Every structure is written in structure tokens, then in C-alpha cells.
């Protein structure tokens, strides 16, 4: 496939997240799985089926980041992803990695990877003259963990001065909010409907920001991964109410928040649901790639940030955005808060108790 004139086409950025088995326990990913994913995707790139790719991981979660011109929800892309993840899952089973999904991946491909319990974040857009993109991955955290930083990035001028300094952002941003209970999505404009927005997304157990767009022209700014699982008993695909470790893609600069404004939202190690057994509350710790190995009580929850410049569909990067001493203090605070929360043992507020049970 020729990519001449690629700059005139809309690029699709797809991020698939999967937990194919932990090494050791829930700490990390065995290098074999990452290498298998790279080899498979390289073959698909050489065939012209994807424009570019990058394989990354946070804790025991792997992410396949790809660029292509096939649009969102492409059956061809999902078939490739299934091929990659099946090969990784087979090796995971051979190594007896913890929580291997080999059994889940057996059988004929149904045409929809999202039905197998994987996370997917996708955005399609026209490349700008300069296109910086940040990809955030988390481990040991449940869905809804991005609500607070997305609010600060796109609605709080104390975090993002561009909201009051750049004309195109003064009209604010629109937040799509998914309700896990009703399965419905509502859209709120900030700042006009800021209080209504906060009234919902403050309950991150039920409400999840799924997408952010610039209000003036609808330009897509951020997308959060969704997760769906196959209901083997009912034979249908159901949205997973307590999805783990979602991914968020955020475009930056020139009419959107600057890279530094996006990262500023993570200088506060705010509390998230997840941690040990997905049943505890603890601080999210921003870490460089090499420190994304949660061990203490299977945590504390971690987040990494990979920075890329897109150029004609090519992923130039990644740059490790949290590999900066400016984030040493948030990491120290996260450690201190972790100790404080741990002293509660099985008691709330450390222990997460689902009120719907």
C-alpha cells in the first residue's frame, strides 16, 4: 500500500490494551510476549496493513498502539490484533504466567476483539502541522480513574491557563460521560454546565468520561478506552461494569492544552479504585517506564505517559514523559499516602466495598 499524500488523509490512532498474564504474579510482563507482539506487528506493517505501531506496557498490561487509514472499528485491524494477542496468549500459557487468557482466546475469531475483554481507545482525525499525542496507561486502577485529570486538563484554568489565554479554547470543551448503570451517554459543556458535569463525574465508580471535544468546532481532543466482555452464558457481548486499567489518548498544543498542561494534572497523586484484587483505594503514582512494576500490595496504582509526534502517520517516539525529577515529589507523596491507607487494613476507606453487591 502506498502512503503518498498521507498527510491529506485522516489518520486513525488505535490503542488496544490486554492483560495476557502477569510476570511474576501481577507485577510485569514477560519479555517474550512483548517481542512476539513486535514481530507480528512488524510483519503487518511490512505488508502495508498498518502505517506504524508501538508496543508498550504498564505493570502486567500490554498495549498495542497503531496508526492506519482504515477508520475506527476496522475489522481488518481487529483481525490483526486478534492474531497478535492469540500468539502472545499461547506463549503466556506455555510459561504458566499468572492469569493467562489462553483459554479465552481459543476458538474461531468472531470479528470483534472488544468482545473478548480487551480495552480499546481509538480516534480519527486530520493531522495538523504539528501533532503531539500523549498516551496514558495505568495499572491496578479501575475505570473512572481519568475523570479527575481530564476535568483539570480541559476545564480547570488553574491547571490549564490556555483556557483563559487562547481564544479558540475560551469556548471550553464538551465532555461525553458514560453512565454504567443506565448504559447511556450524556454530553456536558464546560464551563456552561460545569457543576452538572462535576456532580456526575465525581462519582467515578458509576460515571466515566469517555471523550472530550473542543466546543467551538467539535475537534476531538481525548478518548478513553472502553472494555466489553463476552457473556458465555447468555451468548451476548456485555459492557464490563468494572473495567480495569483503561487507556487515554490526548492530543496536545495549537488550540488544545499544551503538553505541560496535560502533565500538570498528574502532579497530584489522587485516590483511585483498584490496587490489590481490585478491591482497595490508593493513590495513583506517575512513574517512568522502568518503574511501572507495582509490587507493594500489588501496587500502588501506576500511570505512565508515552509522548509521540505524529508525522504522516508515523509514530515518532516514544518519549518517557514522567522520567523527570519534577515528578519525584508526587511519587514520594504517593508512597506516604499508600502507607497511611494500608494501615486501615480491611476497613473503609481503604477497602473498596461495592454498594451494588
C-alpha positions in Angstrom: 0.0 0.0 0.0 1.3 3.4 -0.9 1.2 6.2 1.6 1.9 9.0 -0.8 -0.2 12.1 0.2 -0.8 10.5 3.6 -0.8 14.0 5.1 -4.1 14.7 3.4 -5.9 11.7 4.8 -7.4 11.3 8.2 -5.2 9.2 10.5 -6.7 6.6 12.9 -4.8 6.1 16.2 -5.8 2.8 17.8 -4.7 1.6 21.2 -5.6 -2.0 22.3 -4.9 -2.9 26.0 -4.8 -6.5 27.2 -3.7 -8.4 30.3 -2.4 -11.7 28.9 -0.7 -13.0 32.1 1.5 -11.4 34.7 5.2 -12.0 35.4 5.7 -12.5 38.4 2.1 -12.6 39.7 0.6 -9.2 38.7 3.9 -7.3 38.6 5.1 -7.2 35.0 5.0 -8.8 31.5 7.4 -11.5 30.3 9.7 -10.1 27.6 8.7 -12.9 25.2 5.2 -11.5 24.9 6.4 -8.1 24.0 8.8 -9.5 21.4 6.1 -11.7 19.9 3.8 -8.7 19.6 6.5 -6.6 17.9 7.4 -9.3 15.4 3.8 -9.8 14.4 3.0 -6.1 14.0 6.3 -5.6 12.1 5.1 -8.2 9.6 1.7 -6.4 9.3 3.5 -3.1 8.8 5.7 -4.6 6.0 2.5 -5.9 4.3 1.1 -2.4 4.4 -1.8 -3.2 6.7 -0.8 -0.7 9.3 1.1 2.5 8.9 3.1 2.3 12.1 3.0 0.7 15.6 4.5 0.7 19.0 4.3 -2.0 21.8 4.3 -0.8 25.4 3.4 -2.0 28.8 2.5 -0.8 32.3 2.6 -3.4 35.0 1.1 -6.6 33.7 -0.8 -4.8 30.9 0.3 -4.7 27.3 -0.8 -2.1 24.8 -0.6 -2.2 21.0 -0.6 1.3 19.6 -1.1 1.5 15.8 -1.7 4.1 13.2 -3.6 3.3 10.0 -6.1 4.8 7.5 -8.9 2.3 7.9 -11.0 4.3 10.3 -12.4 3.3 13.7 -13.7 -0.2 14.4 -11.9 -1.6 11.4 -12.5 -5.4 11.0 -9.0 -5.8 9.4 -7.3 -4.1 12.3 -9.2 -6.1 14.9 -8.3 -9.3 13.0 -4.6 -8.4 13.2 -4.9 -7.6 16.9 -6.5 -11.0 17.4 -3.6 -12.7 15.6 -1.1 -10.8 17.8 -2.9 -11.4 21.1 -3.6 -15.1 20.4 0.1 -15.7 19.8 1.0 -13.8 23.0 -1.6 -15.7 24.9 -0.3 -19.1 23.7 3.2 -18.2 24.9 1.8 -16.9 28.2 0.1 -20.3 28.7 3.3 -22.1 28.0 5.1 -20.0 30.6 2.2 -20.5 33.0 2.1 -16.8 33.6 -0.4 -15.6 36.2 -3.9 -15.0 34.8 -3.2 -16.3 31.2 -6.1 -15.8 28.8 -5.2 -18.7 26.5 -8.4 -20.5 27.2 -10.4 -17.3 26.5 -8.7 -16.9 23.1 -9.4 -20.4 21.8 -11.9 -20.9 19.0 -12.7 -19.0 15.8 -12.4 -15.3 15.7 -15.9 -13.7 15.8 -14.8 -10.5 14.2 -14.8 -8.3 17.3 -11.8 -8.2 19.7 -13.7 -6.0 22.1 -16.0 -8.9 22.8 -13.1 -10.8 24.4 -12.4 -8.5 27.3 -9.8 -6.1 25.9 -9.7 -2.3 26.2 -9.8 -0.2 23.0 -9.3 3.6 22.6 -9.5 5.0 19.0 -9.5 8.4 17.5 -9.7 9.5 13.9 -8.5 13.0 12.9 -6.7 15.1 10.3 -3.1 15.6 11.2 -2.2 19.2 12.0 1.1 20.9 11.0 2.5 19.5 14.3 0.6 16.7 16.1 1.8 15.8 19.6 -0.1 13.0 21.3 0.2 11.6 24.8 -0.8 8.1 25.6 -1.5 7.3 29.3 -1.6 3.7 30.6 -2.4 2.7 34.1 -2.2 -0.5 36.1 -4.1 -1.6 39.2 -6.8 1.0 38.7 -10.5 0.7 37.6 -12.5 2.6 35.1 -13.2 6.2 36.0 -9.6 7.0 37.1 -9.2 9.5 34.3 -12.2 11.7 35.4 -10.2 14.0 37.7 -7.2 14.7 35.4 -9.5 15.1 32.3 -11.5 17.7 34.3 -8.4 19.5 35.3 -6.8 19.4 31.8 -9.9 20.6 29.9 -12.0 22.6 32.4 -9.7 24.0 35.2 -7.8 27.2 34.3 -5.8 26.8 37.5 -4.3 23.7 35.8 -4.6 24.8 32.2 -4.1 28.6 31.7 -4.6 28.2 28.0 -8.4 28.0 28.8 -8.2 31.8 29.5 -5.3 32.7 27.3 -6.0 31.1 24.0 -9.1 32.4 22.1 -10.0 29.1 20.5 -10.2 27.3 23.9 -12.2 30.0 25.6 -15.4 28.4 24.5 -14.4 25.4 26.5 -14.7 21.7 25.9 -17.5 19.2 25.7 -17.3 16.0 27.9 -19.1 12.8 27.0 -20.0 11.0 30.2 -21.0 7.3 30.2 -23.3 6.0 32.9 -22.5 2.4 33.8 -25.9 1.9 35.4 -28.2 3.1 32.7 -25.7 2.4 29.8 -26.4 5.9 28.5 -24.0 8.7 27.5 -24.7 12.4 28.2 -22.7 15.4 26.9 -21.9 18.4 29.1 -20.3 21.6 28.0 -17.7 23.3 30.3 -17.8 25.9 31.6 -21.6 26.4 31.0 -22.5 23.0 32.6 -19.5 22.6 34.8 -21.4 22.0 38.0 -23.7 19.4 36.4 -20.6 17.7 34.9 -18.8 17.6 38.3 -22.0 16.3 40.0 -21.7 13.2 37.9 -18.0 12.5 37.3 -17.2 13.0 41.0 -18.8 9.5 41.3 -16.2 7.8 39.2 -17.5 4.3 40.2 -20.6 5.0 38.1 -19.7 7.7 35.7 -16.8 7.7 33.3 -15.6 10.5 30.9 -15.3 8.7 27.6 -14.5 11.5 25.2 -13.6 15.2 25.1 -14.1 17.6 22.2 -13.4 21.3 21.7 -16.7 23.0 21.9 -16.1 25.6 19.2 -15.7 23.2 16.3 -16.1 19.7 17.8 -12.4 18.9 17.3 -11.6 15.6 19.1 -9.1 16.1 22.0 -9.2 13.0 24.1 -10.6 9.4 24.1 -10.8 6.9 26.9 -10.8 3.1 26.3 -13.9 1.1 26.8 -14.0 -2.6 27.7 -16.5 -5.2 26.8 -16.7 -8.9 27.6 -18.3 -11.9 26.0 -21.1 -13.3 28.2 -20.6 -17.0 27.7 -23.9 -18.0 29.3 -26.2 -15.5 27.6 -24.2 -15.7 24.3 -24.0 -11.9 24.1 -21.5 -9.1 24.5 -21.9 -7.1 27.6 -20.2 -3.9 28.7 -17.9 -4.7 31.6 -19.1 -2.6 34.5 -15.8 -2.7 36.4 -13.2 -2.5 33.6 -9.6 -2.4 34.7 -6.7 -0.3 33.7 -8.2 1.9 30.9 -6.0 3.9 28.4 -6.5 7.5 27.4 -5.2 9.2 24.3 -4.8 13.0 24.4 -3.9 15.4 21.6 -1.9 18.5 22.6 -0.9 22.0 21.5 -2.2 24.6 19.0 -5.8 25.1 20.1 -5.6 22.2 22.6 -3.9 22.0 26.1 -0.2 22.1 25.9 1.9 19.1 26.8 3.0 20.6 30.1 -0.6 21.5 31.0 -1.7 17.9 30.4 1.1 16.5 32.6 0.5 19.1 35.3 -2.8 17.2 36.1 -0.8 14.3 37.3 1.3 16.1 39.9 -1.4 15.3 42.4 -1.4 11.6 43.4 -5.2 11.4 43.7 -7.0 8.4 45.1 -8.4 5.7 42.7 -10.2 2.5 42.9 -8.3 -0.8 42.2 -5.0 -1.8 43.8 -5.0 -5.2 45.5 -7.6 -7.6 44.0 -9.3 -4.5 42.5 -10.9 -4.0 45.9 -9.0 -1.2 47.5 -8.5 2.6 47.2 -5.0 4.1 46.8 -3.0 6.9 45.2 -2.1 6.9 41.6 1.7 7.2 41.1 3.1 8.7 38.0 6.3 6.8 37.1 8.8 6.4 34.2 8.6 3.3 32.1 11.2 1.4 34.1 9.3 1.9 37.4 6.0 0.6 36.1 6.3 -2.6 38.2 3.7 -2.5 41.0 4.8 -4.7 43.9 3.7 -3.3 47.2 0.3 -4.9 47.9 0.2 -5.3 44.1 0.6 -1.5 43.9 0.3 1.3 44.5 -1.6 2.0 41.2 0.8 3.3 38.5 0.4 5.5 35.5 2.9 6.0 32.6 2.8 8.5 29.8 4.3 8.0 26.3 4.7 11.0 24.1 4.7 10.9 20.3 4.9 13.3 17.4 2.8 12.1 14.5 4.3 12.7 11.1 2.3 11.4 8.1 1.0 8.6 10.2 4.4 7.7 11.7 4.8 7.4 15.5 7.9 9.5 16.3 8.8 8.4 19.8 8.1 7.4 22.4 9.4 9.9 24.9 9.0 8.9 28.6 7.1 11.9 29.9 7.2 11.0 33.6 11.0 10.4 33.6 11.5 13.8 35.1 12.7 14.7 38.7 9.8 17.2 38.7 7.6 14.1 39.5 9.7 12.9 42.3 7.6 14.7 44.9 4.3 13.3 43.6 5.9 9.8 43.8 7.0 10.4 47.4 3.5 11.7 48.3 2.0 8.6 46.7 4.3 6.4 48.8 3.3 8.2 52.0 -0.4 8.1 51.2 0.0 4.4 50.4 1.3 3.7 53.9 -1.5 5.7 55.5 -4.2 3.9 53.5 -2.7 0.5 54.2 -2.9 1.0 57.9 -6.7 0.8 57.6 -6.4 -2.9 56.6 -9.8 -4.3 55.7 -11.7 -1.2 56.9 -13.0 1.6 54.7 -12.0 3.9 53.2 -9.0 1.8 52.1 -11.2 -1.3 51.4 -13.5 -0.7 48.4 -16.9 -2.0 49.1 -19.3 -2.2 46.1 -22.6 -0.9 47.3 -24.4 -2.7 44.5 -23.5 -6.1 45.8 
